[in-house]
Amino acid sequence: MKKFSYGLIIFLILPIIIILSLATDLISDSTLFTFETENDELLNGTLYLQGLALPILNGEVSVNNSYLYYLDVSDNQLKLKGVISAELKKNDLSLTFNLDLDGNSSYYSKIPILINSSDFDIEVFDYFRFASSTIKYRYEEECNWVQSNRLEEAIEILEEKTILNFRETSGEPELYIHCYEGQRKTEDGLKLGEGSPLFYENISNTLINSSIDLYSKRKAVHCLNYPVTEIHEILHALNFGHINDSNSIMHPGMEGELCPELDEEVINCLETIYSNGKSGCSELTFILN
């Protein structure tokens, strides 16, 4: 039987020893990530990788390299294991993004991540409003033929007369529409509809979504030729409140006894709000201020 010489054995196992040594030494070391803005402001948050969520404190987080890299035996190079993402907090806002590390990252024990302060900037509106003047809506309950037609007419009038546009969607809407066959009685009389903002964000004065409810009109014989109730409730969903002016479509008329059409005050105010103007709403009130 042939025998291997000790020199040949050492020659064969030496590359394996080197590779194992390289993997152990480099991968077991830590990488320190630092997160700061161009103004040297340290950012806190969470680093996500390989099923871990590591807190970023005072702008820093240290990660064992075994969670970051693996040794590719085809070329003896350390490679990133997968997607690394960070969620940073500033001024009650969150910024989430994937870290785009290059192949040379394993050569550094400290990797500074510079975050542009403008990434945290948000537009603050003077009035509560939807982020866009194009408002997506969705029917939550099936409307009868009369309700559907009056709603579509109301939307056409708002699109023709104001800065707003409306788009029906099967996805997440800004405006939820509910239609009911039953009637809604209150101490003040028969209510034909209701509308209001549901969720909103206070920092930027942004409406997230709103809702309108429309009830049967069997006992309401007025306003047959103009969708007063439908426009009125959509305007509630846009944050408009009631005003005590019988010529305004935002007058709190009950049972359809008043039939004002969409008035210039509301039209001008919508123009102000959705073009970020500074004046034009002094005669109106709002649900959220």
N, C-alpha and C positions, 0 to 999 in steps of 0.2 A: 504494500500500500504506500502511495506517495505521501510525503509529509510536507506541510507548508512550513516555510521558514518563519521565524519570529518577525523578521523584517517585512515579509509579505503581509502578514496579519496586521501589523501596525499600519502598513501602507493602505490596506483595505478599510480599516475602521477609523482612521484619522479624519477623513471628511465627515463621517457621521458624528464624531466627537465635536468637531468644529461647528457643525450645523446645530447640534443640540445646545452647545455652549452659547452660540449666537442667539438662538431662540430664547433660552432662559434669561440671558443677561439683558437683552434689549426689551423683550416683551414684559419682563417683570418690573421694569422701571416705570415711573409715573410721568405723565404729561400734565403740565399745569396750563389750563386755559384761563385767559383773562379777558373780560368783556368790559369795554369802556367806550365812551363817545370821543369825538374829536376834541371835546373840551375837558378831557380827563375825568369825566364823570363815570364812576363805577356803577355797573348795572347788575342787579340781582335777578334771580329767576331760577330756572331748572334746566339741567342738561339731560337729554334723553338719548340712551344708547343701549343696545343689546338687552332690552327688557329692564334697564335700570333708569331711575329718575334721581339724579344727583343734584342737591341744592347748590346754586351759585350764590355765594355769600361774599359781600364786599368785592364783587366783580370777579371772583376767582373760584375755580373748582379743579381739584386734582383727580386724575383718572388713571387707574392702573392700566398699563398698556396692553395687558392681556384682554381687556374689553375693547380695545381700539384696533389692534392689529393681529394678523396671523402671518406665519412664515410660509411663503410660497416656495416649496422645495424645487419647483421647476427652474427658478432663477435665484433662489436664496435671498429673496427680497421680502421685506415686511410690507404687507398690503392691508388697507383698511378693511375691517370686517363688514361694515354696512353703513346705513344712513345714520348720521349723527345730527340731532336737531337741538335747538335751544329755544326756550320761551323766556323772554326777558320782560321785566316789569318797570314801568316808569309813569309817574303821574296817574296812577289807577288805570293805565292802559297796558295791554299785552302785545308783544311782537314775537311771532314764532317764525323760524326759518331754519333751513337745513344748512349745516356747516359744510362749506365746499373746501375740503382739505385736499391738497395735492399729494403726489407720491413721495415728496420729500419731507412730509410732516414727521415721519418717524425719526428723523435726524435731529429734531428739536425737543428739548425738555420743557420748553415754554412756548406756547402759541398765543400771541395776542390777537384778539378779534375786535376790530374797530367797527362800531355801529354808528351810522349816521343819525344824528339827533333828529333830522327831519323825518326819519321813518316813524317817529312817534307823534308827529304833528297831525292833528285832526282839525277839520273845519268846524268852527263853532258858529251856529246860526243864531241870528237875533231872535227868531221865533221858532217854536217847535215846528218841525216840518219833516217830511220824508227826505231821505238823502237825495233822491232824484225826482224830477218833475214828471217822470213816467212811472205811473203807479200800477203795479200788478194786482189783479183781483181774482178771487176764486169763489164760486158758489159752494157753500157748505151744505145747504139744503136745497132741494129742487124747488124752483119757483114756478107758479102757474103762468099761463100765457100772458095774462094782464100784467103781473108783477115783472116778468122778464122784459116785456116790451117797454114798460115805463122806466125800468132801470137802464135799458139800452138807450132810450131817448134822453134820460138824464145825463148819461155819459157823453152822448153826442153833443149836447148843449155845453157841458163843461169843457169839452175839447175845442169846440168852436169859439167859445167866448173867453176862455182863459188860457193860461200858459201850460196847463196840465195836459197830459196824455194818459190813456188807460189801456192796459193790455191784459186780457184774460190769460190765466196760467193754470196749469195742472200741478205746478210746483209750489214752493213756498211763496205766498202772496204778501203784499203790504195791507191789503184790504180783504177781510172776510165778509161774505154776504150771506145772510140767513133770511129765508122767507118762511112765513107761517100763515096757515089758513085761519087760525083762531084770531080773536080780537083781544086787545089789551086795554082793560079799563083801569083808570086811576081816579083819585078823588077829584081831579080837575076835568075829567071827561074821558073820551075815547082816544087812546093814543095810537097813531098810525105808524109810528116807527121810532127807533132809537139808534143812536150812533155815538161812538166815543173811541179815543185811543185806548189800546190795551197795554202794550209794552213800549217803553221809550227809554232813551239814554240821556241822563241829565247833563253830562259833561259837555256834549256837543249840541244839546237840544234837538236830538234826532228821534223822530217817531220810527219805531221798529215795525209795529203792525197795529191795525185798528179793525173795528167791526161795526157793521150795521145790521139791525133787525127790522124787517118790514112785515107788518101785520095786514090782515084782510081789511078791505075797504067797503064791505057790504053796506054799512050804515053811513058811510061818508059819501055824500052826493056832490060835493063841490070839487073844484080843481080837476075836472075830468080831462081837460085839454092841455094840461101842463104838469110835468112831474115834480111838483113842488116838494112833496114829502121825500122823494128819492134824492133830489139835490140837497135838500136840507140835511138829511141824515149823512150823506157823503161828506158834507161840509163839517158836520160834527166829528166824523172820523178823521177829518183833516185838522181837528183841534179848534174849530170855530165854536164859540158859545152863543147863547141867546142874547138878543138885544131887544129892548122895548121900543121898536119902531115898526109899525104895521106895514110900512113900505119895503121892509127888508125881508129877504127870504129866510133870515135867521130869527124872525119873530117867532115866539113859542106858540103859534096857533094850534088849537086843538080841533080835532074832528073835521079838518079841512074847511074851516069857516073863512080863512084868508088865503088868497091865491097870488101872492107877489111872485114875480119872476126874478131870475138871477139879477141882482142889482150891481151898479157900477162900483159901490164901495167894496163889495166882496171881490169883484173882478180885479180892481186895482190892488187890493190887499194881497191877493194871490200872486199877482205880478211882482209886488214888493218882496214877498216871502221867498218865492222860488227864483228870483234873480238876485237875491241878497241885497236888496235895496234897503234904505234906512227910513223911509216914510211911506205912508199910504194906508195905515191900519188904525188910525186914531179913533175912528167911530165904531170900532168893533171890539168884541171881547173874546177871550179864549178860555178853553177848559184848562189847559196847562199854561202856566206863566213862567 
